[in-house]
Amino acid sequence: MSKKKAEGTNLLYQLIGEARQYDDVIVMGRGDPDFDTPAHIVAAAKQAMIHHHSDYTPPEGLPALRQAIADRVKRVNNIDVDPATEVVVTNGGQEALFLMVLAVLSPGDEMIVPEPNYNTYADSLAFAGGVKVEVQTYADDDFRADPAAVRAAITDKSRALLLVSPNNPAASVISPGDMKTLLDIAIEHDLMVLADDIYDLFVYDDFEHLSPAALPGGKERTLTLNALSKAYSMTGWRLGWIVGPADLMARVTELKAAISGGTSVISQQAGIAALTGPQDAVEMMAAAYRRRRRLVLDALDAMGMKYGLPQGGQFVFADISFTGLDSGEVAQRMLSEQHVLAYPGSAFSKDRKDYLRMTFLQPEEQLIEGLERMKVAMQNITAGR
């Protein structure tokens, strides 16, 4: 991890610690859904505790869950996988992304990363001894991952291309046209593709999510991760997956067995219920996020704040350069003066000190209150008070 990146992460942890002292704090940065886990999933976990509490599971996961994942990625992502050899269950998306990076990169290999991006990819690259090659994206272009910029970043050490869509923290969605071009570039230069689809069920307006593994020539070079954390409000259950071609998935399975062994049998039984049971809770959450997103954008527009249009996911990455302060100072003042916590952009990219990450993962009444407090903080900052 770079020194500047470490400084941004340390500041974030400091702010999170300070926020705990306020009984009325409104956290508008953290990416945890505020909804309860659906009841039928909890019921399945209770049954698992009674009947399966001491069972070890294969490192690649229970066969029934791998089948449910294969059915899901076919239905949602149009990816055909063999549940026996092309699916591995993981301890959440966090372990999945580490396993993907470790499976494809050797020390010194380069991975092309559109920035800003989820900060744990930098940690996993450092762990693997890989090198991050940044391709910058911009709010004025809604943080589009420009294929021409990706192509220009390729060197003889390039090994992989990271595609997170919808993106965290920028909330951009790679268009089908751009995705096809990016995959063509990966094929031309023999790059592996690491696809992070964790927000694939939360896409807004007329934007469309497309998994690179669904395209011709994509599956044989793509590892795709997902998790139940966001779609089913199961962040603490730690249950995710990777799908990909059998030869790469054999490597993923070896790493999984060596690092953590099997995933919790209780969480896996709950995951089966999530993927095979009623999906109305997912639809309810998606509808709520659409309403909340509009509330946030209207409030930011009223403040005159610029942002890349959030096309998917649960975030807004907003430009606060007009304040004359960097995002760490703005976040600190919002917290101390108004008890609102947004995340400084420097925690996600060393070059994004002019941005704040906000979420719409709060009940609407609380979200409206948080936005009102934020407006007061911004007025005080710009007035020099």
C-alpha positions as CSV (number, residue, x, y, z in Angstrom):
1,M,0.0,0.0,0.0
2,S,1.3,3.4,-0.9
3,K,2.1,6.0,1.8
4,K,-0.6,8.3,0.5
5,K,-3.2,5.5,0.3
6,A,-2.3,4.4,3.8
7,E,-2.9,8.0,5.0
8,G,-6.3,8.0,3.5
9,T,-7.3,4.7,5.0
10,N,-5.9,5.7,8.4
11,L,-8.0,8.9,8.3
12,L,-11.1,6.9,7.5
13,Y,-10.6,4.6,10.4
14,Q,-10.0,7.6,12.7
15,L,-13.2,9.2,11.5
16,I,-15.2,5.9,12.1
17,G,-13.8,5.8,15.6
18,E,-14.7,9.4,16.3
19,A,-18.2,8.9,15.0
20,R,-19.0,6.4,17.8
21,Q,-19.0,9.1,20.4
22,Y,-22.1,10.7,18.9
23,D,-25.4,9.2,19.9
24,D,-27.1,11.0,17.0
25,V,-24.5,10.3,14.3
26,I,-25.8,9.6,10.8
27,V,-23.3,7.5,8.8
28,M,-23.6,8.3,5.2
29,G,-20.5,6.6,3.9
30,R,-20.5,3.0,5.0
31,G,-21.7,0.4,2.5
32,D,-23.9,-1.8,4.7
33,P,-27.6,-2.2,3.8
34,D,-29.9,-1.0,6.5
35,F,-32.5,-3.7,5.9
36,D,-32.9,-6.9,7.9
37,T,-31.9,-10.2,6.3
38,P,-35.1,-11.7,4.9
39,A,-36.9,-14.0,7.4
40,H,-36.7,-17.2,5.3
41,I,-33.0,-16.9,5.1
42,V,-32.7,-16.6,8.9
43,A,-35.0,-19.6,9.3
44,A,-32.7,-21.7,7.1
45,A,-29.7,-20.7,9.2
46,K,-31.6,-21.7,12.4
47,Q,-32.3,-25.1,10.9
48,A,-28.6,-25.4,9.9
49,M,-27.5,-24.7,13.4
50,I,-29.7,-27.5,14.6
51,H,-28.9,-30.1,12.0
52,H,-25.5,-29.2,10.5
53,H,-23.7,-27.2,13.1
54,S,-20.6,-29.4,13.3
55,D,-20.2,-30.3,9.6
56,Y,-17.1,-29.5,7.6
57,T,-17.7,-28.5,4.1
58,P,-15.6,-28.9,0.9
59,P,-13.4,-25.8,0.3
60,E,-15.3,-25.2,-2.9
61,G,-18.6,-25.2,-1.1
62,L,-21.7,-27.4,-0.7
63,P,-22.9,-28.9,-4.0
64,A,-26.4,-27.6,-3.5
65,L,-25.1,-24.1,-3.1
66,R,-22.8,-24.3,-6.1
67,Q,-25.8,-25.5,-8.1
68,A,-27.8,-22.5,-6.9
69,I,-25.0,-20.2,-7.8
70,A,-24.7,-21.7,-11.3
71,D,-28.4,-21.3,-11.8
72,R,-28.2,-17.7,-10.6
73,V,-25.3,-16.6,-12.8
74,K,-27.0,-18.2,-15.8
75,R,-30.3,-16.5,-15.0
76,V,-28.9,-13.0,-14.1
77,N,-25.6,-12.8,-15.8
78,N,-26.0,-15.2,-18.8
79,I,-22.9,-17.1,-17.8
80,D,-22.8,-20.9,-18.2
81,V,-20.8,-22.7,-15.5
82,D,-20.4,-26.3,-14.4
83,P,-21.2,-26.2,-10.6
84,A,-18.9,-29.2,-10.0
85,T,-15.7,-27.5,-11.4
86,E,-16.4,-23.8,-12.1
87,V,-17.8,-22.5,-8.9
88,V,-16.1,-21.8,-5.5
89,V,-17.9,-20.5,-2.5
90,T,-16.0,-17.9,-0.4
91,N,-16.1,-16.0,2.9
92,G,-17.7,-13.0,1.3
93,G,-16.6,-10.8,-1.5
94,Q,-13.5,-9.8,0.3
95,E,-12.0,-13.3,0.3
96,A,-13.2,-13.8,-3.3
97,L,-11.3,-10.7,-4.6
98,F,-8.1,-11.8,-2.8
99,L,-8.4,-15.3,-4.3
100,M,-9.0,-14.0,-7.8
101,V,-5.9,-11.7,-7.6
102,L,-3.7,-14.5,-6.2
103,A,-5.0,-17.0,-8.8
104,V,-3.9,-14.9,-11.8
105,L,-1.0,-12.7,-10.7
106,S,2.7,-13.5,-9.9
107,P,5.1,-11.0,-8.3
108,G,5.8,-8.2,-10.7
109,D,2.7,-8.8,-12.9
110,E,0.7,-5.7,-13.6
111,M,-3.1,-5.3,-13.3
112,I,-4.8,-2.4,-15.0
113,V,-7.3,-0.8,-12.6
114,P,-9.7,2.0,-13.5
115,E,-9.6,4.5,-10.7
116,P,-11.2,5.3,-8.3
117,N,-11.9,1.7,-7.2
118,Y,-12.6,-0.4,-4.2
119,N,-9.6,0.0,-1.9
120,T,-9.2,-3.7,-1.0
121,Y,-8.0,-4.4,-4.6
122,A,-4.8,-2.4,-3.8
123,D,-4.3,-4.4,-0.6
124,S,-4.7,-7.7,-2.5
125,L,-2.3,-6.6,-5.2
126,A,0.3,-5.7,-2.5
127,F,-0.3,-9.1,-0.9
128,A,0.3,-10.9,-4.2
129,G,3.3,-8.8,-5.1
130,G,1.5,-7.4,-8.2
131,V,1.6,-3.9,-9.6
132,K,-1.4,-1.6,-9.9
133,V,-1.5,0.4,-13.2
134,E,-4.1,3.1,-12.7
135,V,-6.3,4.3,-15.5
136,Q,-8.0,7.5,-14.3
137,T,-11.7,8.1,-14.8
138,Y,-13.5,11.5,-14.3
139,A,-16.8,12.8,-12.9
140,D,-17.5,14.9,-16.1
141,D,-17.6,11.6,-18.0
142,D,-19.6,9.8,-15.2
143,F,-16.4,7.9,-14.3
144,R,-16.4,6.0,-17.6
145,A,-13.6,3.4,-18.0
146,D,-12.4,4.6,-21.4
147,P,-11.2,1.6,-23.5
148,A,-8.6,3.9,-25.3
149,A,-7.1,4.7,-21.9
150,V,-7.0,1.1,-20.9
151,R,-5.3,0.1,-24.2
152,A,-2.7,2.9,-23.6
153,A,-1.9,1.5,-20.2
154,I,-0.9,-2.0,-21.4
155,T,2.8,-3.0,-21.2
156,D,4.7,-6.2,-21.6
157,K,4.1,-6.9,-17.9
158,S,0.3,-6.5,-18.1
159,R,-1.4,-9.7,-16.9
160,A,-4.9,-8.7,-15.8
161,L,-7.7,-6.1,-16.2
162,L,-10.0,-5.3,-13.3
163,L,-13.6,-4.4,-14.2
164,V,-15.9,-3.5,-11.3
165,S,-19.3,-2.7,-12.6
166,P,-21.3,-1.1,-11.0
167,N,-18.2,0.5,-9.5
168,N,-17.5,1.3,-5.9
169,P,-17.1,4.2,-5.0
170,A,-17.9,5.9,-8.4
171,A,-21.2,4.1,-9.1
172,S,-20.4,3.9,-12.8
173,V,-21.7,1.1,-15.0
174,I,-19.6,-0.1,-18.0
175,S,-21.9,0.1,-21.0
176,P,-22.3,-3.0,-23.1
177,G,-20.4,-1.4,-26.0
178,D,-17.5,-0.5,-23.8
179,M,-17.5,-3.9,-22.2
180,K,-17.3,-5.6,-25.6
181,T,-14.4,-3.3,-26.5
182,L,-12.6,-3.9,-23.2
183,L,-12.9,-7.6,-23.7
184,D,-11.6,-7.4,-27.2
185,I,-8.6,-5.5,-25.8
186,A,-8.1,-8.2,-23.2
187,I,-8.2,-11.0,-25.8
188,E,-5.8,-9.1,-28.1
189,H,-3.2,-8.7,-25.4
190,D,-4.0,-12.0,-23.6
191,L,-5.1,-10.4,-20.4
192,M,-7.1,-12.1,-17.7
193,V,-10.2,-10.3,-16.7
194,L,-11.3,-10.0,-13.0
195,A,-15.0,-9.0,-13.0
196,D,-16.6,-7.8,-9.8
197,D,-20.4,-8.0,-10.3
198,I,-21.4,-7.5,-6.6
199,Y,-23.9,-4.7,-7.4
200,D,-25.3,-6.2,-10.6
201,L,-28.9,-6.2,-9.3
202,F,-28.8,-2.5,-8.5
203,V,-28.7,-0.6,-11.9
204,Y,-30.7,2.6,-12.5
205,D,-32.6,4.4,-15.2
206,D,-31.8,2.8,-18.6
207,F,-28.3,1.7,-17.8
208,E,-27.5,-2.0,-18.4
209,H,-25.1,-4.4,-16.6
210,L,-23.2,-6.9,-18.8
211,S,-20.8,-9.5,-17.4
212,P,-17.7,-9.9,-19.6
213,A,-17.8,-13.7,-19.1
214,A,-21.2,-13.7,-21.0
215,L,-19.5,-12.4,-24.2
216,P,-17.9,-14.6,-26.8
217,G,-14.3,-15.2,-25.8
218,G,-15.0,-13.9,-22.3
219,K,-15.6,-17.0,-20.2
220,E,-12.3,-18.7,-20.8
221,R,-10.3,-15.7,-19.5
222,T,-12.6,-14.2,-16.8
223,L,-13.0,-14.8,-13.1
224,T,-16.3,-13.3,-11.8
225,L,-17.0,-12.6,-8.2
226,N,-20.3,-11.8,-6.4
227,A,-21.7,-12.1,-2.9
228,L,-25.0,-12.2,-1.0
229,S,-24.0,-9.2,1.2
230,K,-25.7,-6.4,-0.8
231,A,-28.6,-8.0,-2.6
232,Y,-29.9,-10.0,0.4
233,S,-28.6,-7.7,3.3
234,M,-26.2,-10.4,4.5
235,T,-23.0,-8.4,5.0
236,G,-22.2,-10.1,8.3
237,W,-22.9,-13.6,7.0
238,R,-19.7,-13.6,4.9
239,L,-20.9,-15.5,1.8
240,G,-19.7,-15.0,-1.7
241,W,-18.5,-16.8,-4.8
242,I,-16.2,-16.9,-7.8
243,V,-17.1,-18.5,-11.1
244,G,-14.7,-19.1,-14.0
245,P,-13.1,-21.6,-16.3
246,A,-12.3,-25.0,-14.7
247,D,-8.5,-24.6,-15.0
248,L,-8.4,-21.3,-13.2
249,M,-11.0,-22.5,-10.7
250,A,-8.8,-25.4,-9.7
251,R,-6.2,-22.9,-8.7
252,V,-8.8,-20.9,-6.8
253,T,-9.9,-24.0,-5.0
254,E,-6.3,-24.8,-4.0
255,L,-5.8,-21.3,-2.6
256,K,-9.2,-21.4,-0.8
257,A,-8.3,-24.8,0.8
258,A,-4.9,-23.5,2.0
259,I,-6.1,-20.1,3.3
260,S,-9.4,-20.8,5.0
261,G,-10.8,-24.2,4.2
262,G,-14.6,-24.5,3.9
263,T,-17.0,-21.7,4.4
264,S,-19.4,-21.8,7.3
265,V,-22.0,-24.5,6.8
266,I,-24.6,-22.3,8.5
267,S,-24.0,-19.4,6.1
268,Q,-24.1,-21.8,3.1
269,Q,-27.4,-23.2,4.1
270,A,-28.7,-19.7,4.4
271,G,-27.3,-18.9,1.0
272,I,-29.2,-21.8,-0.6
273,A,-32.4,-20.3,0.8
274,A,-31.4,-16.8,-0.4
275,L,-30.8,-17.9,-4.0
276,T,-33.6,-20.4,-4.3
277,G,-36.3,-18.7,-2.2
278,P,-38.5,-15.7,-2.7
279,Q,-36.8,-12.7,-4.3
280,D,-39.4,-10.0,-3.3
281,A,-37.0,-8.6,-0.7
282,V,-34.4,-7.9,-3.3
283,E,-37.0,-6.1,-5.5
284,M,-38.1,-4.1,-2.4
285,M,-34.6,-3.0,-1.7
286,A,-33.9,-2.0,-5.3
287,A,-37.1,0.1,-5.3
288,A,-36.0,1.8,-2.1
289,Y,-32.6,2.6,-3.4
290,R,-34.1,4.2,-6.5
291,R,-36.1,6.5,-4.3
292,R,-33.2,7.3,-2.0
293,R,-30.8,7.9,-4.9
294,R,-33.2,10.6,-6.2
295,L,-33.3,12.2,-2.7
296,V,-29.5,12.4,-2.6
297,L,-29.1,13.7,-6.1
298,D,-31.7,16.4,-5.6
299,A,-30.0,17.5,-2.4
300,L,-26.6,17.6,-4.0
301,D,-28.0,19.6,-7.0
302,A,-29.5,22.1,-4.5
303,M,-26.1,22.5,-2.9
304,G,-24.5,23.0,-6.3
305,M,-22.3,20.0,-5.8
306,K,-20.9,18.1,-8.9
307,Y,-20.8,14.3,-9.1
308,G,-20.6,11.5,-11.6
309,L,-24.1,10.2,-12.1
310,P,-24.6,7.1,-10.1
311,Q,-25.7,4.5,-12.7
312,G,-25.7,1.6,-10.3
313,G,-24.7,0.4,-6.8
314,Q,-25.4,2.3,-3.6
315,F,-23.0,5.2,-3.8
316,V,-22.5,8.8,-4.9
317,F,-18.9,10.1,-5.4
318,A,-19.2,13.9,-5.1
319,D,-16.7,16.7,-5.9
320,I,-16.1,19.0,-2.9
321,S,-13.3,21.0,-4.5
322,F,-15.4,24.2,-4.4
323,T,-14.9,24.3,-0.6
324,G,-11.2,24.9,-1.0
325,L,-10.5,22.0,1.5
326,D,-9.6,18.4,0.9
327,S,-12.1,15.7,1.6
328,G,-10.5,14.7,4.9
329,E,-11.0,18.2,6.3
330,V,-14.5,18.4,4.9
331,A,-15.4,15.0,6.4
332,Q,-13.9,15.9,9.7
333,R,-15.9,19.2,9.9
334,M,-19.1,17.5,8.8
335,L,-18.6,14.9,11.6
336,S,-17.6,17.3,14.4
337,E,-20.1,20.1,13.6
338,Q,-23.1,18.2,12.3
339,H,-22.5,14.5,13.3
340,V,-22.7,13.3,9.7
341,L,-20.0,10.9,8.5
342,A,-19.2,10.7,4.8
343,Y,-16.0,8.9,3.6
344,P,-13.1,10.9,2.2
345,G,-12.2,10.1,-1.3
346,S,-8.6,9.7,-0.4
347,A,-9.5,6.4,1.3
348,F,-10.3,5.0,-2.2
349,S,-7.6,6.6,-4.3
350,K,-4.7,8.8,-3.4
351,D,-5.6,11.2,-6.1
352,R,-9.2,11.8,-5.0
353,K,-8.8,14.2,-2.2
354,D,-11.5,16.4,-3.8
355,Y,-14.2,13.8,-3.4
356,L,-16.5,12.4,-0.7
357,R,-18.2,9.0,-0.9
358,M,-21.8,9.0,0.3
359,T,-24.3,6.1,0.3
360,F,-28.1,5.9,0.3
361,L,-28.2,3.0,2.8
362,Q,-30.2,4.8,5.5
363,P,-33.9,4.9,6.2
364,E,-35.4,7.8,4.2
365,E,-36.2,9.9,7.2
366,Q,-32.7,9.6,8.5
367,L,-31.2,10.2,5.0
368,I,-33.2,13.4,4.6
369,E,-32.0,14.6,8.0
370,G,-28.4,13.7,7.1
371,L,-28.6,15.7,3.9
372,E,-30.0,18.7,5.7
373,R,-27.1,18.6,8.2
374,M,-24.7,18.2,5.4
375,K,-26.1,21.3,3.7
376,V,-25.6,23.3,6.9
377,A,-22.0,22.0,7.2
378,M,-21.3,23.0,3.6
379,Q,-22.8,26.5,4.1
380,N,-20.5,27.0,7.1
381,I,-17.4,25.7,5.3
382,T,-17.9,27.9,2.2
383,A,-18.8,30.9,4.4
384,G,-15.5,30.5,6.3
385,R,-17.1,29.8,9.6
